[in-house]
């Protein structure tokens, strides 16, 4: 897996979904597209340095909002790039690279 693979969007057209063409949700989806790719790569890199991190630990290390981190974890999981481990801390599942 290369760093370039991580920057590929999990969305069919490269932009997160939105309800109405030309509306505020389309503008918002386009605005976060670059940030989500960068954050996905940062999370994957972090899990390469430290195994078994919870989303709370990732939020703390990266200084990101949990609402930005949790969807990126889901995307990486759906792409089979990370796995849920059997370890749990702070009532949270720990994640590791696949």
C-alpha positions, -999 to 999 in steps of 0.1 A, spaced: 0 0 0 15 33 -10 8 68 4 -9 76 -30 -34 48 -25 -44 64 8 -52 97 -9 -77 80 -32 -112 88 -22 -136 60 -12 -163 80 -30 -172 71 -66 -166 105 -80 -140 116 -54 -165 138 -36 -185 129 -5 -222 126 -11 -246 155 -11 -284 158 -15 -289 187 -38 -268 197 -68 -257 233 -65 -268 235 -28 -250 241 4 -244 204 10 -225 201 -23 -203 230 -14 -196 215 20 -188 181 5 -163 197 -19 -147 217 9 -139 187 30 -127 164 2 -90 174 4 -89 174 42 -105 139 45 -79 124 22 -50 140 42 -66 129 75 -71 93 62 -34 92 53 -24 106 87 -45 80 105 -31 51 84 5 64 91 -2 67 128 -15 31 130 18 20 113 38 36 141 15 25 170 -6 -6 169 -40 -9 186 -51 27 190 -86 37 199 -104 65 181 -100 86 213 -62 80 213 -61 90 176 -81 121 182 -58 131 211 -25 124 191 -36 142 160 -55 170 177 -85 164 155 -122 164 163 -138 130 168 -164 138 141 -135 140 116 -117 109 128 -145 83 131 -156 85 94 -120 82 82 -117 50 103 -148 37 88 -136 44 53 -102 28 59 -120 -2 74 -143 -6 44 -112 -4 22 -97 -33 42 -67 -11 51 -73 -13 89 -89 -39 112 -107 -39 145 -86 -56 171 -99 -77 200 -85 -52 224 -108 -26 240 -99 4 262 -121 32 275 -151 13 262 -136 17 226 -124 -8 200 -87 -5 192 -77 -3 155 -46 -16 137 -33 -18 101 -46 -48 82 
